[in-house]
């Protein structure tokens, strides 16, 4: 009996982790958070379609080298985008300066917590016509899949992977 209870508990623990990590729909965001992401973050970008990359390096493991590299990849896309930091990160701040059509915003950890955005994971949002069309936790092991999914299926024309001119 103890074995069955243990197995059952492990299944629910696994399911709760998996279901949270594969989130990419608007239905998974509460209205307060969605409103903050679409209306308050990166207000200086007037484009109705924008990428918002929320990085919270104050959490251990949130801003590892792989996350930084992913952020630098995102920043090279030609569409409007914004990097949101809760604490300074000199490497990412320099990357923003060298990136086309990219803004930088600092937001306090208190503000992020108030809007349910203070988590151990960085997040990628795609706001299309003032609605969140995509949101994804940036988990290191999933970054190649996220990049492929994002650039191949979710970005509008002209904002995907840059074509090389031969």
Secondary structure, DSSP 8 states (H G I E B T S, - for coil): -HHHHHHHHHHHHHHHHHHHHT--SGGGS-HHHHHHHHHTTTTT---SEEEEEEE-TTSTTTT-HHHHHHHHHHHTSSS-EEEEESS--HHHHHHHHTSTTEEEEE--HHHHHHTT---SSEEEEEEETTEEEEEEEE-GGGHHHHHHHIIIIIS-TTSSS-----
